[in-house]
Structures are given as structure tokens and as C-alpha cells.
Amino acid sequence: MSLRLFLAALAIAACGNALAAEPPAAPSAVPVRHPSLKSCNREATAKQLSGKRREQYVKDCTAGKTAAAAVPAAVPAAIPTAASH
């Protein structure tokens, strides 16, 4: 009887460990969005680009490689020091 009790306790402990394991990481809820071709063409027009330069700019823009397509990084605010008071 104690062997059955031991096996039952072992099975419950094993199931508990399986349930306590963290689930696999879910994919990002917001997919990475690159600028659309339409917005990149508007930017190229605003910069008055034409020919090969325009083609390369639009290609880089849609791939997210241009400075205009990149999301600007937040600039940290200046932290006042004790000496400045």
C-alpha cells in the first residue's frame, strides 16, 4: 500500500512540475512594420530625388535602412546634479 501511495505522490509531483513550467514565449503582438512604398515615394518626392538616386532611396526606405524611415531614439533628459543646485 505504501508503494502505491508513493507512486501516486510521485505522479502528482511530476504533473505539478510540468504545469509549473513556463509556457514558450509568444511572438511579439506588434509585428515590425517597415514604411510602405507609398510613404517612401512621398519622402523621395519631398527630397526631390530622381532616377537611380530615387530608386535606391525608395528601396532602402522600404527596407527600413534610411534615416527618415528609422524611428528616432528617445533622448534622455538631463539629470540635475547636486553641484548645479
Protein Blocks (a to p, Z undefined) as FASTA:
>chain_A
ZZmmmmmmmmmmmmmmmmmpccdddddfbdcddddfklmmmmmmmnopghjllmmmmmmm
mnopafklpccdddddddddfklZZ
